[in-house]
Amino acid sequence: MFTLRNGGFTLAEVLITLGVIGVVAAMTLPALIQKHANSVVATRMAKFYSSINQAITRAEVDYGDRRYWFEEAGIGNSGGDADARLNWFKKYLLPYMNGVTYKYYQKTPIFYMPDGSAFASINGADINRDWLFWTSDPLTKCKKWNGANGYDDIGVCAFAFYYSPDNTDSKHRTYGIEPWKVNWTGNVEDLYTNCKNSTLTYNRQCAAIIQLNGWKIPDDYPFKVRY
C-alpha cells in the first residue's frame, strides 16, 4: 500500500524562500531606486537646458543680440534688485517657456518648471551670471538652499550654470545658459576634481560632467543624485 503525500510546501520551506527573496530585494532595491533617480535627474536637467536655451534663441528673433539685453534693460551685474531680475526674465525668456511659474524667496525669484524642478539667478545681483538648477523644489525637497548663498548640495540636487553672453570667455560668449565651465582647460579629470571640491562653491562643475556624458549620470559620478 502507498501513502499519498500532499505536494504543497512546508512552512519551513516557505519561510526560507521568503527570507531569500528578502535578502535579494534588500541587495537590489537600493540600486534600482538610485538608477531611477539618476534617470529623473538627468532628464530634468536636459529638459531645463534645452527649454531655457531655446527660449534665448527665440527671444533673439524679437529682441536682437542677447549680448545687449542686460544693457537694454538698464541693469547690470551688481546691486540686488529682485524686481529687476524678475522683469528681465519676464520680458526676454518667460514668454517662450511654456508652463513656467515663479515666486519670491528671500528677495530671489525662483522659477518652476512643469516637472517640479526649479531654477534661479542667484547671489543677489540685478541680472546675475550665476544660476542654480534644482531637480526639485529647493524650499521643500532640496532643503539645504541658503537663499542668496545657496551653494549646498551642488552636484546632488542642485547644479551650477552660468550665463554671460557679453563675456570675453569664448566658452560662454556664444552660448546661452551653460553648465559652469569657467576656467576649465578641457581636461575631464579637472571637472571631477572641481565637482568634488566643496570649497570651490560655483566651481563644482558637476553639471558639466553630466552634459559631456550625453545628459546621463555616468557610472563614476562622485555623488548620489536625488530629486
N, C-alpha and C positions, 0 to 999 in steps of 0.2 A: 504494500500500500504506500502511496505517495502523499505527502502533505503539501498543499498549495501554499505558496508564500506571497504575501502582498508585495507588489512591485514598487511601492512608494518609498520615499526616503525616510530615514530615521531622523529624529530630532537633532541628534548629534551631527549628522551629515548636513542638514540644513544650516545649522549654526556655523559649521566650519565653512560652508560655501559663502554664507553672508559675510563672515569675517574676511575671507579672501577678497570678495568684492569690495568691502570697505577699505581694505588696505590699498588695493589698486586705485580706487577712486581718490583716496587721500593723496596718492602719489601723482596722479594725472590731472586732477581737477584744478589745482593752482596754475599749472602750466596752460591749461585750456582757457582759464579766466584771463591770464595775462596776455595770451595770444589774441583774445577778443579785444582787450583794452588797447593793445598795440594797433589793431586794425582800426578801431574807432578813432583813436588819437591821430593817427596818420591821415585818415580820411578827412577828418575835420580840419587839420592843418592845410591839406592840399586844397580843400574847398575854400577856406578863407583866403589863401594865397591867390587862387585863381579868381575868386569873386572880386577882391579889392583891386587887383591889378587890371582886370577887365574894366572895372569902374573908372580907373585912372585913364585908361586908353580911350574909353568912350567920352569921358569928360573933356579930353583934349580936343575932340571934334568941335565941341561947343565953346570951349574957353581958351583954346590955344595951348601953347607950350607949357607943360607942367612946371618948368623951372621958374615961371613968373607968378605962379598962383599965390605964393606967400606974400610977395610984394604987392600984388594987386589987391589982396585982402587988407592991406595996411597993417600987417602984423609980421612978427619975426620969430626968432628962436630964443626969445628972452621974455621975461615978465611973469605971467602966471594967470592970465585971463581965461578962465574956463569957458566963458561965453564966446570969446573969440575963437577958441578951438572948435567949439560946437558949431558955430555959424560957418566956419571954414568948411567943416566936414559936410554940413547940411547943404552947402552950395555946390561943392565940387564932387562929392562922392555919394552921399546918401541917395540922391535920385536914381542912381544907377545900380543900387544894391537892394534887390527885392527882399522884403521881409525883415530888414534890419531895424531894430528899435534901439532906444538909448535911455539912460537915466544917469543922474549925478551920484557920485560917491566922493566925499571929501574934496569937493570942487573939481573933480575929474569926471568928464562924461565917459561912461562905459557904453560900448555898442555891442548889441547882442545879435548873433546870427540865429536863423530859424532852428538850427540843430542844437541850440543850447550853449554853444561856445561863445566867447566874448573877446573883445579887443579894445585897446585904448591907447591914445597918445599920452605918454606919462612924463613924469619928472617936473611938472609944473610950468613948462614954457607955454607960450601962446600957441604955436604950432610946433610941436617937438619932432625931432628926427627919430626919437626913440619910441618904439611901440612894443607893447606886450600882447601876445595872443594867449588866451586861456582855453583849455579844452572843455571847460565847464564854467559855470557861474563863479567868478572869483570871490563873491560875497557869501556863498553858501557851500560850495563844494571844494573848490581850490581855495582853501580857507586862509592861507597864510599871506594874503596880499596886505601890504602895509601902506596902502594908499599911494601917495606920490612916490614913495620909495619902495615900490612893490617888486622887489627882486627875489623874494623867497620862492622856492620850488621851481626855479627855472630849470628846464630840462625834464621835469616830471609832469606838471600840469600847466606850466607857464613857459612861454618860449619868446625869446627876444628877436625883434625885427627892427629894421632900420629904413628910414625914408629920407633921402636927401638928393633930390633931382638937380639941385643947383650946386652940388658938391664937386670939387675938382677930382675927387676919387672916382676913377673910371668904373670901378665895380658897382657904384651906386648912381652915378650921374645919369646914365642912360636907361635906368630901370625904375620900377615902381617901388613898392614895399617889399624888401627882400630879407631873408634870414640874415642875422648880424654876421657880417664878414669883414668888418673894419680892421685894417692892419693885417689881414690874412695874406700869407705869402703863397698860398696854393698847396701847401703840404697838409694832407688829410689828417696826419697824426697831430698836427697843431690844433685842429678842430676838436679832437678828442681831449687834448690837454686842457684847452680853454673851457670845454664843456664841463669837465670835472672840477675845475678850479673855482670854488665858490667865492674867492676873494676878488675875482675879476668882474663880478656883477654882470653887466651887459655883455662882456666879452665871453660869456659862457655860450659858445657857438653851437649849441645843441641842435637848433632848428636847421642849421646848415648841413649837419650830418645826415639828417633825415631827408632833406631836399636832395642831396647828392646821391642818396640811395633810392631815388625814384619815389619819394614820399612814402617810404616804408621804413618801419623801425628795424635797423639792422640787428643781427644776432648778437653782435658785440657792443651794442649800445650800452652806455655805462649806468643807466638808471631804469627802474621800473616805472613806466609812464602810467598815468591814470587820468580819469575824466569824471 
